[in-house]
Amino acid sequence: MKVVGVKFRDHGRIYDYDSSGVALKERDIVVVETERGPEIGFVARMALERASEHFTKSLKKVMRLADQNDMEKGQRNLYREREAKRFCLVKIKEHNLPMKLIGVDSFLDGSKIVFYFVSEGRVDFRALVKDLAGAFKTRIEMRQVGVRNEAKMIGGLGTCGREFCCCAFLKEFEPVSVKMAKEQNLALNPQKISGACGRLMCCLAYEIETYTEMKKDLPKAGKRVVTPQGAGKVIQQNVMNQKVRVALDDGKEAEFGPTEIREESFFDRVRKGK
């Protein structure tokens, strides 16, 4: 099976599509199947041979290369989205609604327009929907999203200098906790471990399993250990180098690997008279 990567916007995720039977090159404009019907996108990643077993569910197909009629329809759709956004912003202000409009998505066949917004609480937008339906003569859906989805839809660059993970490749938002930052010895400064959305960075979850595995053989900070240079207390773990820094009882500090040290026992303390 030939699989291409298709984007629907200049930013955002690349979606896998079955392009078997359609000869494509990069940046070709295509019409593809989606859950809401045919949509226009462009080829962002060239076709690769992939086994169908690689995917958890069957891929939707590239229907055809977009013709002039498809592209004109797509262009009209973009104009419609922009006009709908401008109109909606005016009406939100008129109705004094506590909501922030972040995106508008019009179905290619014109059957529905979806308005995405964020708000701290519930919003009574019935009057707004009435105005929108009257102006655009189609079904209107107001969809409230969270701050993470807001960042995903708007897009941008993270502190790493790369496109937001949620825009580029993440399919779902995984739970992220402060404990993950602690396990990776990161400074617990909210500005350092939070993304543009204000929530903990998604990438904190990427390496947590590796860190957890690598720390299994390293004693935790605060543990009393016996080293070749004497007893002391672990003050820091260096996970990448697989060493711990120990504050020795004689006032010195030194680093040791896990095979060089052992946990101080009751008998060790007895011998020292402690």
N, C-alpha and C positions, 0 to 999 in steps of 0.2 A: 504494500500500500504506500502511495506517495502522500506525504504530509507536508503542507506548507503552513507558515505562520502568517496570520492575517490580523491587521490592526483596523480599528474603526475610527480612530482619531490619531493625530500626530503623536500624542502622548497616551499612555495607557498600556494595558496588557497586550501581549501577542497571543492570539488564540489558534490552537491547532485545528486544521481542517483537512479533510480527505480531498486531495486534488486529482485522484486517479481519473484518467481520461481527458484531462484539461492541461494543455501545455502552457506553462506560466513562467514568467521571469520576474525578477524583483521590481517592485513599484507598479506592477500591473494592477489596474482597477478591476475588482471582481464583484460578482453578486454571489452571496453565500446564504445558506440556510441558517436561521436562528430560531429561537423559541417563539419569537413574535412574528415570524415570517421572513421574507427575503430582505437582506440589508446589503449596503454597499460598503466595501472595505478595500484595503490595498495589501499587496503581498509584501510583508516586512521581512520574511525569512524564506529563502529558497526551499524547494521541495527536497525532502529526504526520504529514503526508503525506510519505513518502520513497520515492524510486525504489529498486527492488530492487538496481540496479547499485551503489548506494552501499555495500552490504555485501559482504564477501569471501565469506560463505557464507550460505545461506538461513536465515532466522530461524525459530525455533520459535514455535508459536502459543499465543495465549491460548485455552484450551479453553472456558471459561465463567466467568460470575460464580459465586463460591462460594455454595453454599446452606447451610442450617443444618446439614445432615449433614456437609458438608465442614469447616465451622468447628469443629464439635464434635470431629471427627477431628483437626484441626490442634491444638486445645487439648489433647487427650489426648496428642498427640505431644510438645508442649512439656513437659507434666508428666513424661512418660517420660524426656525428655532430662535434666531436672533431677534426677530420681531416679537415673538412670544415672550422672550425674556425681558425686553424693554417694556412691553405692555404690562407684564406681571409686576415688575418693579414699581411702576407708577401706581398700580392698584394696591399693592401692599402698603405703600405710603399713604394712599387715600384712606384706606381702611384702618390705618394705624395698627398693623398686625405685628406682634413680636416674633418675627421670623426673618431668617436670612436666606435668600434665594441663592443657590450655588450652581444650578445647572438645569438645562431644559433639553429634553430628548423627544423628538417627534418621530413617530413610526414612518417608515418609507412610504407606506400606502396611505398615510394621512388619517388612519383610523383612530389614533390616540396621540395626545401630547402628555408627557410626564414631566412634572415640575418637582425638582429635588430641593429640599430646604432643611436647615437646621434651626432648632429652637430649644430653649431650656425647658419648656413645658408643652402642654397641649395647646393647640391653636384652633380657634373656630374660624375656618376659612370657607364657610359655605357661601358667603357673599362673593368672595374672590373667585370661587369656582364658577359661580353663575356668570360673572363678568367675563371670565376666560372662555367659557363655552359659548357665550353669545358672540364674542369677537371672532373665534376661530372655527365655529360650527363643527366641532368634533368632540370626542370623549376627552375628559380632563381627569388626570390623576395627580393628586398631591402626595408626595412620598417624603416622609421625614426620615433623615439619616443621622448617624452619629458623627462625631468629629473625625474619627478615623476614615470613614467613608468620604467625608468632606475633603480631606487631604488626598485621598485616592482619586477623586473626581477632578480636583483642581490641578493636581500634579505639582512637581517642583523637585528641588535637589536637597538631599540630606546632608548632614554634617560631613559625610564621607566624600561628598562631591559628586555622587552618582544619583540617578533618578530614584525617587521613592520606591522602595521595594513593593509597596502595595499597588503602585502604578505599573511597575515593570513585570512582575511575575507572580506575586502572591495570589492564590486563589481564594483563601480564607484567612481571617485574622485569628492567629493562635493566641491563647492566653499567655500573658507576659507578667512576671512578678518582680518585685524588688529583690527577692531571694536570688533570682537568676543573676542580677548584677553583683550581689554579694559573693556568690559562688565563683564569679569571674574576677574577683578582686578589683572591681571598678569603684571609682569614687561615687558615693551616693549623693551626688549633687544633681538635683532635678534638671538643671539646665544641661548637664552632661549626658544624662541617660534618657532624656525625653526627646521625642521627635517633633516635627513641625506641628503635629496635631495636638501636642500637649500631653499625650499619653506616652507610656514607656515605649522605647524603640522596639520595633518588631524583631530587629536583628539580635536582640539579647537572647532570643530563644534558639538561634541557629547553632551555637556551639556548646550549649549548656550540657548536653549529654556527654560530649567529649571531655569537658572540664570535670564533670562529676566522675567519670571513669578514671581520669588521670590523677584525681585527688584521693582515690581510694587508699593508696599506699603512703600518703603523706599525712603525718600527724597534724592535727588542727592547732591553730595559734592558741597559746595558753597551756598546752600540754607540757608536762615535765618529761624530759628524755635524757638518756645517757648516751654520750658521744665519745669518740676516741680521745677528745680533749677534756672530758669531764662532763658532769651533769649540768643541765640548764633548762631554760624554758623556751619553747618555740614562739617566736614573735612574728614570723611572716612565712607564707608559702610562696614559692616560685614555681608555679604549676608547669610552665613551659619548659623550664630547665630541670624539672623534677628534683628540686632541692628545697630545703627549709632553712631559714635563718634562725639560729639559736643564740639567745643571750645566756652565756655561760655564767656559772656561779662566781667565777673569779673576775667578773666584770667585762670580759672580752665577748666579741660576737664573731660567729663563723657560720659558714654554710655547709650543709651535709646532705648527702643523698639518702634515700630511705633504707638502703642496705647498710649504711654506716651507723645507724642509730637504732635505739629501741626505747620503748616507753619505760620510764622509771618505775620500779616495782616497790612494794612495801618493804622488802628486804634491803633494797638499796638505801631507803630512808633510815632503816634501822641501823645499818652499818655506819651511816653518817651521824647517828645520834639524833635524828629528827623524828 
